Amino acid sequence: MKKTPKSSSTKSASDVLLQRLDKRTARLAVIGLGYVGLPLAVELAQAGFEVFGIDIDEHRVKQLNQGKSYIQDVPTADVRTLVKAGRFHASTDFSVLKKCDTVNICVPTPLSKQRDPDVSYIVAASQEVAQHLHKGMLVILESTTYPGTTDELVLPMLAETGLVVGKDFFLAFSPERVDPGNPQFNTRNIPKVVGGVTPACSKVAVKLYEQRLDHVVAVSSTQVAEMVKLLENTFRSVNIGLVNELALMCARLKIDVWEVISAAATKPFGFMPFYPGPGLGGHCIPIDPFYLSWKARASGFEARFIELAGHVNGHMPDHVVELVAEALNINGKAIRGSKVLVLGVAYKADIDDVRESPSLDIMEKLRERGAKIEYSDPHVASIRFAGSLLKHVPFTATQLKRFDCAVIATAHKDVSYANALRWSKAIVDTRNALKGKVSKKIVRL
Ligand SMILES: NC(=O)c1ccc[n+]([C@@H]2O[C@H](COP(=O)([O-])OP(=O)(O)OC[C@H]3O[C@@H](n4cnc5c(N)ncnc54)[C@H](O)[C@@H]3O)[C@@H](O)[C@H]2O)c1
């Protein structure tokens, strides 16, 4: 017998949403237009949806509506095209959610002063969503957070409206894995893990991402999806901690740690190279493992690997300061009164983001010990340092020769470190940027 199609009045809320997503008639919203939210909003708009971006930062909203991007990996031309076509609108007004079928929350999740999770941004955004929650709406949290956040924190706020999850509205967690500055992997081709509160929630969330992303991986719950992200970043933090410890050990044993890692990396299975450095930086690796250890502690479990890696990695900026003292000593100088130039303040190569950058920590520690600090970074025009605005020093022979010591803290591809060596009186290399160079001026991590 032939099935008669259901009329829209008898269709379930999930069927209606699935159909709208399929036909690209759904209106989508993204809250938080930063490194994660803006690329996502642009991808969804490029898939043919009308997308509303919401941010509390008026300046960002204004720039976007003028067709300008402030995120390095999102071309201004893409934003301009979408704004002109009426497919992307930015706003500070959350009431646009009333007309949206889906909303992805991509707000910051920093640590508090006590190094505990600060979920106040998630709470603020969820309260706004709750105010405009309506039947058939899909809400997805993308901010990195401790396992249990979606079910224990976000769901109660939304359920207070009287709407029922999995029937009237849908809630899921999907961790963001974007890697700013990575030319190979982006929002579209990085597999997307999704876990819903109920099977219906998972189904509609998967459907949304499938409209644009190459590969969607459904997991059984929001907690699993939350934990996946924390495993990934804890894995990095612990392995970086291990090689940082190995670097300190090799220095004692007078073995070149970089040569050791590069030879070990020739093993075609069971080994993955991680590299030592001046400390952890960015919005994820230094922060996310502490979301997990906090949650574990709350359940009476001590996450010892995480704490130990945090301890080793957190010590690296102090170690770099000692290397600077060693380098200055080559020319009989002390830290106090010396001019030190930090090369690279972005937290990693080829990007312009200085959040949690270990360079800032090193600069502050050197300043406290009496050094005169400046920095050179072609990706970062200026930074706030010691209460004032500090401008990037142009990378020229005349400029570099003014300093008693240079410190390679981040090695960008577009900087000639051979020139840095030529023009510096002494140089600390924390990134193996001077690989193969032999000079009495070099002090290596
Ligand atoms: N940056 C990365 O590489 C990366 C990668 C993976 C995951 N994450 C995670 O994604 C989340 C977002 O990180 P990000 O790097 O995009 O942050 P970001 O600081 O670049 O952007 C966050 C945006 O949210 C806005 N915002 C803050 N509170 C808001 C509110 N209540 N309502 C609306 N907008 C609000 C801010 O103005 C800002 O524009 C964090 O949980 C982070 O840990 C980041």
The ligand as an SDF file (V2000), in Angstrom:
LIG
                    3D

 44 48  0  0  0  0  0  0  0  0999 V2000
   40.2040   29.3530   18.8330 N   0  0  0  0  0  0  0  0  0  0  0  0
   40.3580   28.0660   18.6120 C   0  0  0  0  0  0  0  0  0  0  0  0
   41.2790   27.6430   17.9430 O   0  0  0  0  0  0  0  0  0  0  0  0
   39.3780   27.0560   19.1880 C   0  0  0  0  0  0  0  0  0  0  0  0
   39.4230   25.7490   18.6970 C   0  0  0  0  0  0  0  0  0  0  0  0
   38.5270   24.8190   19.1800 C   0  0  0  0  0  0  0  0  0  0  0  0
   37.6160   25.1830   20.1680 C   0  0  0  0  0  0  0  0  0  0  0  0
   37.6020   26.4520   20.6580 N   0  0  0  0  0  0  0  0  0  0  0  0
   36.5920   26.7720   21.6770 C   0  0  0  0  0  0  0  0  0  0  0  0
   35.5230   27.4780   21.0550 O   0  0  0  0  0  0  0  0  0  0  0  0
   34.9650   28.4400   21.9400 C   0  0  0  0  0  0  0  0  0  0  0  0
   35.0470   29.8190   21.3110 C   0  0  0  0  0  0  0  0  0  0  0  0
   36.4080   30.1440   21.1280 O   0  0  0  0  0  0  0  0  0  0  0  0
   36.9050   31.2670   20.1350 P   0  0  0  0  0  0  0  0  0  0  0  0
   38.3680   31.0490   19.9590 O   0  0  0  0  0  0  0  0  0  0  0  0
   36.0460   31.3100   18.9190 O   0  0  0  0  0  0  0  0  0  0  0  0
   36.6490   32.5630   21.0170 O   0  0  0  0  0  0  0  0  0  0  0  0
   36.7240   34.1000   20.5320 P   0  0  0  0  0  0  0  0  0  0  0  0
   37.0930   34.8830   21.7340 O   0  0  0  0  0  0  0  0  0  0  0  0
   37.5600   34.1880   19.2980 O   0  0  0  0  0  0  0  0  0  0  0  0
   35.2310   34.4380   20.1210 O   0  0  0  0  0  0  0  0  0  0  0  0
   34.1860   34.4210   21.0110 C   0  0  0  0  0  0  0  0  0  0  0  0
   33.1710   35.4790   20.5870 C   0  0  0  0  0  0  0  0  0  0  0  0
   32.0570   35.3540   21.4530 O   0  0  0  0  0  0  0  0  0  0  0  0
   31.5770   36.6600   21.7550 C   0  0  0  0  0  0  0  0  0  0  0  0
   30.7730   36.5640   22.9670 N   0  0  0  0  0  0  0  0  0  0  0  0
   31.1690   36.4590   24.2580 C   0  0  0  0  0  0  0  0  0  0  0  0
   30.1190   36.3370   25.0620 N   0  0  0  0  0  0  0  0  0  0  0  0
   29.0120   36.3740   24.2810 C   0  0  0  0  0  0  0  0  0  0  0  0
   27.6230   36.2860   24.5320 C   0  0  0  0  0  0  0  0  0  0  0  0
   27.1470   36.1160   25.7530 N   0  0  0  0  0  0  0  0  0  0  0  0
   26.8020   36.3750   23.4830 N   0  0  0  0  0  0  0  0  0  0  0  0
   27.2610   36.5440   22.2290 C   0  0  0  0  0  0  0  0  0  0  0  0
   28.5640   36.6120   21.9330 N   0  0  0  0  0  0  0  0  0  0  0  0
   29.4350   36.5180   22.9370 C   0  0  0  0  0  0  0  0  0  0  0  0
   32.8400   37.4900   21.8630 C   0  0  0  0  0  0  0  0  0  0  0  0
   32.5710   38.8600   21.6990 O   0  0  0  0  0  0  0  0  0  0  0  0
   33.6800   36.9060   20.7220 C   0  0  0  0  0  0  0  0  0  0  0  0
   33.4700   37.5920   19.5090 O   0  0  0  0  0  0  0  0  0  0  0  0
   35.7620   28.3010   23.2450 C   0  0  0  0  0  0  0  0  0  0  0  0
   35.0960   27.4000   24.0830 O   0  0  0  0  0  0  0  0  0  0  0  0
   37.0680   27.6910   22.7780 C   0  0  0  0  0  0  0  0  0  0  0  0
   37.7110   26.9660   23.8020 O   0  0  0  0  0  0  0  0  0  0  0  0
   38.4500   27.4070   20.1600 C   0  0  0  0  0  0  0  0  0  0  0  0
  1  2  1  0
  2  3  2  0
  2  4  1  0
  4  5  1  0
  4 44  2  0
  5  6  2  0
  6  7  1  0
  7  8  2  0
  8  9  1  0
  8 44  1  0
  9 10  1  0
  9 42  1  0
 10 11  1  0
 11 12  1  0
 11 40  1  0
 12 13  1  0
 13 14  1  0
 14 15  2  0
 14 16  1  0
 14 17  1  0
 17 18  1  0
 18 19  2  0
 18 20  1  0
 18 21  1  0
 21 22  1  0
 22 23  1  0
 23 24  1  0
 23 38  1  0
 24 25  1  0
 25 26  1  0
 25 36  1  0
 26 27  1  0
 26 35  1  0
 27 28  2  0
 28 29  1  0
 29 30  1  0
 29 35  2  0
 30 31  1  0
 30 32  2  0
 32 33  1  0
 33 34  2  0
 34 35  1  0
 36 37  1  0
 36 38  1  0
 38 39  1  0
 40 41  1  0
 40 42  1  0
 42 43  1  0
M  CHG  2   8   1  16  -1
M  END
$$$$
